[in-house]
Amino acid sequence: MDARRSCGSEEQLDQGRQIKMKSKTSYVAAVSMAAISVALAAVPAVAQDAQAPTEFEDIVVTARKVAESAQSLPITVAAFSGAELTKKVVLNVQDLQTVTPGLTIGAAATAGAPIFAIRGTATELGIDGGVALYMNDVPVISSFTIANAFYDVSTVEVLKGPQGTQFGTNTTGGTISVRTNRPTDRFEGYVKGGYGNYNRRELEGMINLPVNDVLGFRFAGNYVKRDGYVKNPIAAGGAPKEFSSEDHYSARGTMSLNSGPVNSVLILDYFNRDEEPIAQIPVAFGPTPTGVNLTNLGAQTGTRKTIFVGADPSGVRKPFFGKAKLFGLEHLLEIELSDSLSLRNVVGYRHEDTDTSEESSGTTITQVHTTGSTKNDQWTDDLTLRYTGLDGRIRASLGGYFSQRDKSQGLNSAVVQGVYLTFFNAPLVTEIHTFERAKFKSKAVYFNSDFDITETLSVTGGFRYNWDRIKSAGSRASGNGVLATYGYNFYPTATIPCSANAFTGFVDFDLATCSGTRSASFRAPSWMFAVTNKFNSDVLAYAKISHGYLAGGLNFTIREVPAFKPEKTTMMEAGVKADWSVGGRPIRTNVAIYHGKTSDKQVFYNFNYDDGSAGFGVFNAAKLSVYGADFEMRFSPVDRLTLDASYNYIHSKFDKFLFPAVGGNGDGQTGTTLVPATDLSNSTPAQTPEHQFNVAASYEWPLDPSAGTVTSTISGYYTSKITQTNVFPPYNATFGQVYNTIDGYFTANASLNWENVMGSPISAQLWVRNLFDKNYIVYRGTQFQAFGYSTVIYGAPRTYGASATFRF
């Protein structure tokens, strides 16, 4: 929520069930959680021993690319320091929704990558934006870049609503930025080690090396390895014994050169992931239109912690893995040209290489086994000239932006083995090879300004114009009744010939090379206007209107809709941010209401054609409406105790959504896999719960300072039910809407933190996530029509651990 403690970075202004634990480690964790409860109950008795705080510390964010107080901005922003993330047991970006109102984070069907949604807009598979992700000042492509980057961080900021004038294209829902610590003028560092259940091992460290008053270096790294919590009793033939493991490491180096008017910061980061696939567990089987029933072939449904994947019937070894190698470079240059003028330039490069091989049916039978490889190379440059005048009453920026991205993606999919086993008693497949290379270019110019009309009344405005272009080239090949060949083979072969019908609608197609190309260009403005009134130093009210733009794109595998149009969102918002007191105790409340309209809403869907080809891509829904409210509060009712509470309500509906007929024979009329035209008007968009709330309590124990500082923190998160996909075909719906609905759930986390144990440089933490071991779902996949199954990805079970940190 907005009311967070200062990030501490100088560069930015400085079901519920009883826990049953059998092991000794489990016992320690249980005792620790009991101690938290005792401490909280003892608050009234010891409150008088501490001096009452008069106000909360301010929060400094860089929502507008300069360091500013969050309470002074006409933006709904949630910001968290690294220390607060640790206390609330936010181990990765997936945990961020448990502390952020209005942010929903699901899991993608591929590799379980995080999917972010804010105010009815989601970063669905196939859609590059909606909620933009930033590492420091550079946009990132793969969500894995920030998924496990929460070490040695300064702040994590979540901005809600269109942010187009500051961050450009693809920010119609908001942005999430991870900002890392920069070098300081002190020699310092730390080493951290931790261990938890499921054999979770963690090692982390940082060292800060000041060379002189101008030059400094900072290096940090993190390593986590954990066994999978989903067991596979029949593992054989390449299938792993466990799914949903962790095995990743990362490193970051920062150089800062600050020579007065010139500030230069160079950041390099690296991330490596090599894990077993996330478990997609079958929960139901149903006959396909062709009469295939996987149950008759020995397929088994699983449970929250059990999946049944054995050796493939063909005898061919199937690979299972989830890998990523990500590298990034950023150079920030700031030059003070004069007392009123400054120049800021950010150059960024990212190389992101992800590889997956997984069976999305969660069965031994190869129904959908895909090996995929995606490589991205992206260059960005953002140049801004800033002006401050009239004794600081006017603050303006003029800038330009350029980005270029080269994306190569190959998919080798072996599918519908059940058909051949049912009708021919042969373990054959339909194999589909796809390769696409796409190039993206984006240019923009922008202007933003703030003007203080009076000492209390200010206006803010911004305008940005984007030009975006995409060009795509690639090949499609498929073969029926062949023995599966798993691996990185994405091109036509003698047994997997060119699929000429897959290029229906391509203007440029060469059968000899089995390649086709498409291109498209888009351009649109983004703008914002706000009025802010500061009634006094502690109360600010604002009203604003903003318009954002999500670029269109190409559908390489869809014949009916070769391209999709840009999505545009206009949102009105009003809010009040206030620091005040109740009975002499400090309280901070931030309230915002909003209403938005989206045209040509982009939605992702995947389906199949009767010839065995798969179609996946983006369609435009006509119109979407959304309105809602955010409420956030921080309150200290007694000394040493801080309570946080936040609530988000959102009502979102498609005003008009006529989904076209797709699949079958590609003519919109015939075929066994045809998805008929469907009127989805008045339906709720995916990844949009109506209600969410977050609560937390943190208590600092009244100990002698020489003993160190002990803090207990417990937090909870609730979300109402969520629709998984926007398009749920009638055939699948006959089995029950439950297969497209994720039930609401509540989870809780807790930690016990002891800093400077007995005055030493050692700090310790005990932590528990999913305290009550709630059984909940974060993703549903339904493929009754094409493949005869429905799967889920479960949220992590109760995990707990302990760590010790030595600081020097």
Buried (B, 14 or more C-beta within 10 A) or exposed (E): BBBBBBBBBEBBBEEEEEBEBEEEBBEBBBEBBEBBEEBBEEBEEBBEEEEEEEEBEBBBBBBBBBBBBBBBBBBBBBBBBBBBBBBBBBBBBBBBBBBBBBBBBBBBBBBBBBBBBBBBBBBBBBBBBBBBBBBBBBBBBBBBBBBBBBBBBBBBBBBBBBBBBBBBBBBBBBBBBBBBBBBBEEEBBBBBBBEBBBEBBBBBBBBBBBEEEEBBBBBBBBBBBBBBBBBBEBBEBBBBEBBBBBBBBBBBBBBBBBEEEEBBBBBBBBBBBBBBBBBBBBBBBBBBBBEBBBBEBEBBBBEBBBBBBBBBBBEBEBBBBBBBBBBBBBBBBBEBEEEEEBBBBBBBBBBBBBBBBBBBBBBBBBBBBBBBBBBBBBBBBBBBBBBBEEEEBBBBBBBEBEBBBEBBBBBBBBBBBBBBBBEEEBBBBBBBBBBBBBBBBBBBEBBBBBBBEEEEEBBBBBBBBBBBBBBBBBBBBBBBBBBBBBEEBBBBBEEBEBBBBBBBBBEEBEEEEBBBBBBBEBBBBBBBBBBBBBEEEBBBBBBBBBBBBBBBBBBBBBBBBBBBBBBBBBBBBBBBBBBEEEEEBBBBBBBBBBBBBBBBBBBBBBBBBBBBBBBBBBBBBBBBBBBBBBBBBBBBBBBBBBBBBBBBBBBBBBBBBEBEBBBBBBEBEEBBBBBBEBEBBEBBBBBBBBBBBBBBBBBBBBEEEEEBBBBBBBBBBBBBEBBBBBBBBEBBBEBBEEBBBBEBBBBBBBBBBBBBBEEEEBBBBBBBBBBBBBBBBBBBBBBBBBBBBBBBBBBBBBBBBBBBBBBE
